[in-house]
Amino acid sequence: MLSPDKSNNFMFILMIFLIVASFAQLGIIIMLGEPSMPSWFGLVITQVVYIGVPCAIYLIIHRKSIRQILPMRKLGVKNIAMIVGMSIALYPLVILLNFVTTLFFGSHLAETMENMQYESGILIMLILFPILPSIFEEVAMRGIIFSGFKKVKIFVAAIINGLFFGALHQNFNQFSYAFVIGFIMCYMMYYTKSIWAPVLCHFVVNIMGILIPYLLTRFVNTDALEETTQVAGQSSYEWQEYLFVFFGLAVFAAIAMGIFIIIYIAYKRHNLKRNNDEGVITNTYMQAVENGEAKPKALTGGFWGAMGLGLGWMLLIQWAMSMM
């Protein structure tokens, strides 16, 4: 039977697997030197092996519950349009959070993506970066982990899932906006009862993360922009410039989130009506309460173990980056 305890334990095991695999990869590099492989190959290994293998093992073990873990209910044209709209409206907030956290923690992802684009081209980036994480990460996060929280209040389940999603990215820069995106995608999954909802949102957000910087570098004079978005600590950085960019992004994000809320309200109403018409129970927590079922404990040992490992690993990575 699916439960928060099993989901939390899976996340704990996944974090152990990611950390051990990272140390093994580092050991191979130390002994044999840096392999002559394209930079995008690391993304494939991370998604397919580091995340995909534990997911595959879990799904094989729980194959009788696979429809509950990965519900593939059709979204419909209206849902697809609203999910795309919400994802686009969400992206300015992602930019704002990325800007703020980059100031304090730097951005290893930006450097990695620049290298990947330089080595492989924009086409490979548009194929690999949006597709792989939107499949493998969603199977893990909004599939395996979220499925164990059906009898927990959606707000609590979404908070925990967002924290796990942030920890999965293994750096403080991505943690903030990954938490927000993960939290929101849980609600998308909650109302549609379909894994395709978060998969589509994840795909749109990631593809915008590639296209927007690419278009800016091609069609916008970025010399002045680069001067105002340097990482803190560089001598040419001015706080006045930082505040100017911050407030500009904040206003942009606030307007976009207003649009997001309007679409979200329509999305919620549409799916509540759809679920009611099709006899699908939306609030599985209330159903469990009405049936007199025991309330499952959400914050089990697996949760604390996974978050402890995740935060400790991120601190270690941040320290290592600061020493370079």
Disulfide bonds with the S-S distance in Angstrom:
none
